Amino acid sequence: MGPADLTLGAVLVLLETREQQMAAEQETVRAQIAELSARLAGLEQEATSVTTTRETLLVGVHG
């Protein structure tokens, strides 16, 4: 059975199925983005703390 043999109803079912698959994939990607954003924020905060500590130590050594 080729594409020309599909009824309108069958095509609509296929399209609806694909829409549902894409919606599920979008939610997965959104969750991954949220997790990565949280990790990035943590790393940025840690980097700021490390930089501040380094600069403080340099002032103490050269102060």
PyMOL CGO cylinders between C-alpha atoms (Angstrom):
from pymol import cmd
from pymol.cgo import CYLINDER

trace = [
    CYLINDER, 0.00, 0.00, 0.00, 1.63, 3.24, -1.16, 0.3, 1, 1, 1, 1, 1, 1,
    CYLINDER, 1.63, 3.24, -1.16, 0.89, 6.86, -0.29, 0.3, 1, 1, 1, 1, 1, 1,
    CYLINDER, 0.89, 6.86, -0.29, -1.69, 7.09, -3.07, 0.3, 1, 1, 1, 1, 1, 1,
    CYLINDER, -1.69, 7.09, -3.07, -3.67, 4.29, -1.41, 0.3, 1, 1, 1, 1, 1, 1,
    CYLINDER, -3.67, 4.29, -1.41, -4.09, 6.12, 1.92, 0.3, 1, 1, 1, 1, 1, 1,
    CYLINDER, -4.09, 6.12, 1.92, -7.50, 7.49, 2.74, 0.3, 1, 1, 1, 1, 1, 1,
    CYLINDER, -7.50, 7.49, 2.74, -7.97, 10.97, 4.12, 0.3, 1, 1, 1, 1, 1, 1,
    CYLINDER, -7.97, 10.97, 4.12, -8.78, 9.44, 7.48, 0.3, 1, 1, 1, 1, 1, 1,
    CYLINDER, -8.78, 9.44, 7.48, -5.55, 7.44, 7.46, 0.3, 1, 1, 1, 1, 1, 1,
    CYLINDER, -5.55, 7.44, 7.46, -3.53, 10.51, 6.56, 0.3, 1, 1, 1, 1, 1, 1,
    CYLINDER, -3.53, 10.51, 6.56, -5.15, 12.48, 9.37, 0.3, 1, 1, 1, 1, 1, 1,
    CYLINDER, -5.15, 12.48, 9.37, -4.33, 9.70, 11.84, 0.3, 1, 1, 1, 1, 1, 1,
    CYLINDER, -4.33, 9.70, 11.84, -0.71, 9.69, 10.67, 0.3, 1, 1, 1, 1, 1, 1,
    CYLINDER, -0.71, 9.69, 10.67, -0.48, 13.45, 11.02, 0.3, 1, 1, 1, 1, 1, 1,
    CYLINDER, -0.48, 13.45, 11.02, -2.03, 13.39, 14.50, 0.3, 1, 1, 1, 1, 1, 1,
    CYLINDER, -2.03, 13.39, 14.50, 0.39, 10.67, 15.57, 0.3, 1, 1, 1, 1, 1, 1,
    CYLINDER, 0.39, 10.67, 15.57, 3.32, 12.71, 14.31, 0.3, 1, 1, 1, 1, 1, 1,
    CYLINDER, 3.32, 12.71, 14.31, 2.03, 15.81, 16.10, 0.3, 1, 1, 1, 1, 1, 1,
    CYLINDER, 2.03, 15.81, 16.10, 1.89, 13.85, 19.36, 0.3, 1, 1, 1, 1, 1, 1,
    CYLINDER, 1.89, 13.85, 19.36, 5.42, 12.52, 18.83, 0.3, 1, 1, 1, 1, 1, 1,
    CYLINDER, 5.42, 12.52, 18.83, 6.74, 16.01, 18.16, 0.3, 1, 1, 1, 1, 1, 1,
    CYLINDER, 6.74, 16.01, 18.16, 4.98, 17.42, 21.23, 0.3, 1, 1, 1, 1, 1, 1,
    CYLINDER, 4.98, 17.42, 21.23, 6.57, 14.73, 23.39, 0.3, 1, 1, 1, 1, 1, 1,
    CYLINDER, 6.57, 14.73, 23.39, 9.98, 15.41, 21.90, 0.3, 1, 1, 1, 1, 1, 1,
    CYLINDER, 9.98, 15.41, 21.90, 9.55, 19.15, 22.48, 0.3, 1, 1, 1, 1, 1, 1,
    CYLINDER, 9.55, 19.15, 22.48, 8.81, 18.52, 26.15, 0.3, 1, 1, 1, 1, 1, 1,
    CYLINDER, 8.81, 18.52, 26.15, 11.90, 16.34, 26.44, 0.3, 1, 1, 1, 1, 1, 1,
    CYLINDER, 11.90, 16.34, 26.44, 14.08, 19.03, 24.88, 0.3, 1, 1, 1, 1, 1, 1,
    CYLINDER, 14.08, 19.03, 24.88, 12.53, 21.71, 27.13, 0.3, 1, 1, 1, 1, 1, 1,
    CYLINDER, 12.53, 21.71, 27.13, 13.36, 19.59, 30.19, 0.3, 1, 1, 1, 1, 1, 1,
    CYLINDER, 13.36, 19.59, 30.19, 16.93, 19.12, 28.94, 0.3, 1, 1, 1, 1, 1, 1,
    CYLINDER, 16.93, 19.12, 28.94, 17.29, 22.87, 28.38, 0.3, 1, 1, 1, 1, 1, 1,
    CYLINDER, 17.29, 22.87, 28.38, 16.02, 23.58, 31.90, 0.3, 1, 1, 1, 1, 1, 1,
    CYLINDER, 16.02, 23.58, 31.90, 18.50, 21.10, 33.38, 0.3, 1, 1, 1, 1, 1, 1,
    CYLINDER, 18.50, 21.10, 33.38, 21.39, 22.52, 31.35, 0.3, 1, 1, 1, 1, 1, 1,
    CYLINDER, 21.39, 22.52, 31.35, 20.40, 26.08, 32.26, 0.3, 1, 1, 1, 1, 1, 1,
    CYLINDER, 20.40, 26.08, 32.26, 20.47, 25.18, 35.95, 0.3, 1, 1, 1, 1, 1, 1,
    CYLINDER, 20.47, 25.18, 35.95, 23.88, 23.53, 35.57, 0.3, 1, 1, 1, 1, 1, 1,
    CYLINDER, 23.88, 23.53, 35.57, 25.20, 26.56, 33.69, 0.3, 1, 1, 1, 1, 1, 1,
    CYLINDER, 25.20, 26.56, 33.69, 23.94, 28.93, 36.38, 0.3, 1, 1, 1, 1, 1, 1,
    CYLINDER, 23.94, 28.93, 36.38, 25.70, 26.86, 39.03, 0.3, 1, 1, 1, 1, 1, 1,
    CYLINDER, 25.70, 26.86, 39.03, 28.95, 26.84, 37.08, 0.3, 1, 1, 1, 1, 1, 1,
    CYLINDER, 28.95, 26.84, 37.08, 28.75, 30.59, 36.51, 0.3, 1, 1, 1, 1, 1, 1,
    CYLINDER, 28.75, 30.59, 36.51, 28.21, 31.16, 40.23, 0.3, 1, 1, 1, 1, 1, 1,
    CYLINDER, 28.21, 31.16, 40.23, 31.15, 28.90, 41.11, 0.3, 1, 1, 1, 1, 1, 1,
    CYLINDER, 31.15, 28.90, 41.11, 33.37, 30.65, 38.55, 0.3, 1, 1, 1, 1, 1, 1,
    CYLINDER, 33.37, 30.65, 38.55, 32.50, 34.03, 40.07, 0.3, 1, 1, 1, 1, 1, 1,
    CYLINDER, 32.50, 34.03, 40.07, 33.38, 32.73, 43.52, 0.3, 1, 1, 1, 1, 1, 1,
    CYLINDER, 33.38, 32.73, 43.52, 36.70, 31.32, 42.32, 0.3, 1, 1, 1, 1, 1, 1,
    CYLINDER, 36.70, 31.32, 42.32, 37.56, 34.59, 40.57, 0.3, 1, 1, 1, 1, 1, 1,
    CYLINDER, 37.56, 34.59, 40.57, 36.69, 36.61, 43.67, 0.3, 1, 1, 1, 1, 1, 1,
    CYLINDER, 36.69, 36.61, 43.67, 38.83, 34.34, 45.85, 0.3, 1, 1, 1, 1, 1, 1,
    CYLINDER, 38.83, 34.34, 45.85, 41.77, 34.55, 43.46, 0.3, 1, 1, 1, 1, 1, 1,
    CYLINDER, 41.77, 34.55, 43.46, 41.54, 38.34, 43.26, 0.3, 1, 1, 1, 1, 1, 1,
    CYLINDER, 41.54, 38.34, 43.26, 41.28, 38.60, 47.04, 0.3, 1, 1, 1, 1, 1, 1,
    CYLINDER, 41.28, 38.60, 47.04, 44.38, 36.47, 47.48, 0.3, 1, 1, 1, 1, 1, 1,
    CYLINDER, 44.38, 36.47, 47.48, 46.28, 38.53, 44.92, 0.3, 1, 1, 1, 1, 1, 1,
    CYLINDER, 46.28, 38.53, 44.92, 45.42, 41.74, 46.80, 0.3, 1, 1, 1, 1, 1, 1,
    CYLINDER, 45.42, 41.74, 46.80, 46.66, 40.14, 50.01, 0.3, 1, 1, 1, 1, 1, 1,
    CYLINDER, 46.66, 40.14, 50.01, 49.93, 39.04, 48.40, 0.3, 1, 1, 1, 1, 1, 1,
    CYLINDER, 49.93, 39.04, 48.40, 50.57, 42.29, 46.53, 0.3, 1, 1, 1, 1, 1, 1,
    CYLINDER, 50.57, 42.29, 46.53, 48.71, 44.60, 48.92, 0.3, 1, 1, 1, 1, 1, 1,
]
cmd.load_cgo(trace, "trace")
